[in-house]
Every structure is written in C-alpha cells, then in structure tokens.
Amino acid sequence: MTTHMSSRTGARTNVQKASMVVGAVFLLVGILGFVPGITGNFEQLHFAGHESEAVLLGLFQVSVLHNIVHLLFGAAGLALARTATGARSFLLYGGIIYLVLFVYGLVIPQDSVGNFVPLNGFDNVLHLLLGVGMVALALILTKGHKARA
C-alpha cells in the first residue's frame, strides 16, 4: 500500500486527506460565525476589535475579521490539499501560525487595542490545540517520505 499520490488513480495521501478535513472544519467554523443562534450576541458582532462581544458556540469570541480568517484558512487548506507537498505546508505552517496566535493571545491584554482579532481564553486554548495538532499531522503523516516537487 502506497501513501504517495498516484496520478493514475487520483488517490489522496493521508496528509492530503488531513488537510482537506482541517480546511473543511475551518470553512464550517467561518460560516457558523455568521449564523445567529450558533453565534451568541450576534447583534454585537463587530468587524474587528475586542469590543466584538459575539461568541461562537457560547465560548469563542469572534468578529467579522476572525470569521474571514477562518474562511481563508479553510479555502487554503482545501486548495493546498491538491498535492501532498501543499497539504504538508498548510498543516505545518498553518499550525505554526496558530502557535504564534496562542502566544500572542497570552501576552496581549483582552481589553487592549492589540486584541484586534479578537481572542479570549477559550480561543487561546483552541489555538494551542490547533497549532500542536496541525504540526503533528504534518510531521507524522509525512514521516519517512521524501519531498517531491
């Protein structure tokens, strides 16, 4: 059984499948951030900034900008899943971005202008889990494979 992309059969590698799933979840989260009821305090959804009091699933502080970032990440995950190399890059570098966001969320006060995305404690924990998970998927699912152009 091979895990490399076969141009004849169109079979996807595990890293491509992971990129597609992660991308689809990001798209879903981005869409749900614009749905009243699923996003609480929807009438307080701002474009950006910590003043946005909208909360996805009653936990995660969101804004229009935050939702757009999720949509863009989702589209990137699906687009880059076309190749194993692209999928690995999405998971690895996307994971690193989320780890940086985690650190950013720890050092920026929640009520400051610097909290422009916005982020709360639940977002910070999720960003840590996403970052670690995405990097782990990139490394584990491509372990032992030579990079191909």
C-alpha positions in Angstrom: 0.0 0.0 0.0 1.5 3.3 -1.0 0.8 6.7 0.6 2.1 8.7 -2.4 -0.3 10.5 -4.7 -0.9 8.4 -7.7 -1.6 10.4 -10.9 -3.2 7.3 -12.4 -5.8 6.6 -9.7 -6.1 10.0 -8.2 -5.7 8.5 -4.7 -5.1 11.0 -2.0 -2.4 10.7 0.6 -3.2 10.8 4.3 -1.7 14.3 4.6 -3.9 15.5 1.8 -7.0 14.0 3.5 -6.0 15.7 6.8 -5.6 19.0 5.0 -9.0 18.6 3.4 -10.6 17.8 6.8 -8.9 20.6 8.6 -9.7 23.0 5.8 -13.4 22.0 5.7 -13.6 22.5 9.5 -12.2 26.0 9.2 -14.7 26.8 6.5 -17.5 25.5 8.6 -16.4 27.5 11.6 -16.1 30.6 9.4 -19.6 30.2 8.2 -21.1 29.4 11.6 -19.5 32.6 12.9 -22.0 34.4 10.8 -25.1 32.4 11.9 -27.2 34.0 14.7 -28.0 31.5 17.4 -24.9 29.4 16.8 -23.0 32.7 17.4 -24.4 34.2 20.6 -24.7 38.0 21.0 -24.8 38.1 17.2 -26.1 41.7 17.2 -22.8 42.7 18.9 -20.6 41.2 16.1 -18.1 43.9 15.1 -15.8 43.9 12.1 -12.7 43.7 14.4 -11.5 44.5 17.9 -12.1 43.3 21.4 -15.4 45.2 21.5 -17.0 42.4 19.5 -19.0 40.5 22.1 -20.2 37.8 19.7 -19.3 34.3 20.8 -19.3 31.2 18.6 -20.9 28.3 20.4 -21.1 30.5 23.5 -17.4 30.2 24.0 -15.2 31.7 21.4 -15.1 35.4 20.9 -15.4 36.2 17.2 -15.6 39.2 14.9 -16.2 39.6 11.1 -12.4 39.6 10.7 -12.0 36.5 12.8 -14.6 34.7 10.7 -13.0 35.8 7.5 -9.6 34.4 8.7 -11.3 31.1 9.3 -12.8 31.1 5.9 -9.5 32.0 4.3 -7.7 29.2 6.2 -10.3 26.8 5.1 -10.0 27.7 1.5 -6.2 27.4 1.8 -6.5 24.0 3.3 -8.7 22.7 0.6 -6.6 24.3 -2.2 -3.3 23.1 -0.9 -4.7 19.6 -0.4 -4.4 19.1 -4.1 -0.8 18.0 -3.6 0.9 16.2 -0.7 3.6 18.9 -0.5 0.9 21.6 -0.4 -1.1 19.8 2.2 2.0 19.3 4.4 2.9 23.0 4.1 -0.7 24.0 5.0 -0.7 21.9 8.1 2.9 22.7 9.2 2.9 26.5 8.6 -0.7 26.9 9.5 0.0 25.1 12.7 2.9 27.4 13.4 0.7 30.4 12.8 -1.8 29.1 15.3 1.0 28.6 17.9 2.1 32.2 17.3 -1.5 33.3 17.8 -1.6 31.3 21.0 1.4 33.2 22.3 0.0 36.5 21.1 -3.2 35.8 22.9 -1.3 35.2 26.1 0.7 38.4 26.0 -1.9 40.8 24.7 -4.5 42.0 27.2 -8.0 41.1 26.2 -9.3 44.7 26.5 -6.5 46.3 24.6 -6.4 47.7 21.1 -3.8 45.0 20.3 -6.6 42.4 20.6 -7.9 43.2 17.2 -8.9 39.7 16.0 -10.4 39.3 18.9 -9.2 36.5 21.2 -10.4 35.2 24.6 -9.2 32.5 26.9 -11.1 29.8 25.0 -9.6 31.0 21.7 -6.2 30.8 23.2 -6.6 27.1 24.3 -8.1 26.2 21.0 -5.2 27.9 19.1 -2.7 25.9 21.2 -4.5 22.6 20.4 -4.9 23.5 16.7 -1.2 24.5 16.4 0.1 21.4 18.0 -2.4 19.2 16.2 -1.7 20.6 12.7 2.1 20.5 13.1 1.8 16.9 14.4 -0.3 15.9 11.5 2.1 17.4 9.0 5.1 15.7 10.6 3.5 12.3 11.4 1.7 11.8 8.1 4.8 12.6 6.0 7.4 10.9 8.2 9.8 8.9 6.0 8.6 10.4 2.8 11.0 12.3 0.5 9.8 15.7 -0.5 8.5 15.8 -4.1 8.0 18.8 -6.3 
